[in-house]
Amino acid sequence: MYKFIGAAVVLGLLVWSLFGLELTGIQPTTWILTKSMMSGLFQPDWSYVYNPEGEDLIRTLLETLAISYLGNFVSAVVCIPFAFWAAANMSRSRLFSGSGKFILSLIRTIPEIIMALIFIKAVGPGAFAGVMALGLHSVGMLGKLYGEAIENMDMGPTEALAACGANRWKTIAFAVIPQVIPEFISYALYRFEINVRSATLLGIIGAGGIGTPLVFAINARGWHRVGIILIGIIVTVSVIDYISGALRKRIV
């Protein structure tokens, strides 16, 4: 019975989605645009890879990685107090931990691109706005994951230290942190993978990184330039994913 109801709900949502959207079909210029894009992807502008006299692919990719890393590092440190605030087993009051969860949920609901637009208005376009946007948004997500890691840990060591007369700070330092630090590092590495992709998107609106030359090349119909930028993004993200995945397997 429940399976039938679930299937009916899924089917109903699918029908509602199809009828709720206006499907305009394929435009006459779509195939011409697609052909130009494919030509750029298969004949990329290799001269853009390195240019000692100005902007090039390597510099912008390194800037993207710097934005991602710095934003991730800031959020991985800043979110730790929020994680303990939101962890139910670290608080004597459900209301206190619930307020921490609410704050982290509130931060997560604002997309990175909206935060980037706000910071661009506040500090101007550039890499600093991207770092601030990624750092603030990642606090919400990493804080949630860190809090869940704290809630799922073994409480035996904390109870043993408390029985021996250890205060709260010693209990956290010698019983909580050693248990959760591997998961903290694993989550931070996983978030770094996501931030590398997000930093590319934020560059499109002026928050620094590889997204800025990408949107300029698209607007100028420079598909050969677009092709080499996309190849650079794909290679960079793939390498980061592989290294991060290998490190997380060793840590956890």
Secondary structure, DSSP 8 states (H G I E B T S, - for coil): -HHHHHHHHHHHHHHHHHHHS------TTHHHHHHHHHHHHHS--GGGS--TTS--HHHHHHHHHHHHHHHHHHHHHHHHHHHHHH-GGG-S-HHHHHHHHHHHHHHHHS-HHHHHHHHHHHH-SSHHHHHHHHHHHHHHHHHHHHHHHHHTS-SHHHHHHHHTT--HHHHIIIIIHHHHHHHHHHHHHHHHHHHHHHHHHHHHTTSSSTHHHHHHHHHTT-HHHHHHHHHHHHHHHHHHHHHHHHHHHHH-
